[in-house]
Amino acid sequence: MKDQFLIIKNYINEISLDDPQEYFEYDYFPFIQNVLNDLTSKEQDNFAEKVFTWPEYEQYIIAAFLSSTDFKLKGKHDSGYVFCECFSKIDEVEYLTDLAQDLEIQLIMCKNKNELSVPSIINNLYVVINSIKDVSRVDHYLKIINKISAPSFRQ
């Protein structure tokens, strides 16, 4: 099992962000999906826990994989949760700006809302807001912050 985690981690480290986006979706992500498909629910949960300890580049690739492929993890850590937790742990503005575009849908899909690192997600949304100039995106991200700050969000 740990070998499969290492296979994915090593594979991710060979991916270049300079490649066109279609390489991610059609060339790189199917490999990750095939490895994850062979894992049991418990192994996928262990994988998610391991991903949360990985460097941010690797977390970014996993989050991008989850949002681009609509892959559904089988365990207690659903795909929306894993995406959002990766988003909460990343510091690189470029990665956050890219992932923020899919954050709202991933928050909706998240089944474990009460376990999310909401303060870190909010902080990272403010990082994104401070780095972009598109007023409509800023307003959109502020609405997300208001939604996830509300007590009703975690129910």
Secondary structure, 3 states (H helix, E strand, C coil): CHHHHHHHHHHHHCCCCCCCHHHHHHHHHHHHHHHHHCCCHHHHHHHHHHHCCCCHHHHHHHHHHHHHHCCCCCCCCCHHHHHHHHHHHCCCHHHHHHHHHHHHHHHHHCCCHHHCCHHHHHHHHHHHHHHCCCHHHHHHHHHHHHHHHCHHHHC
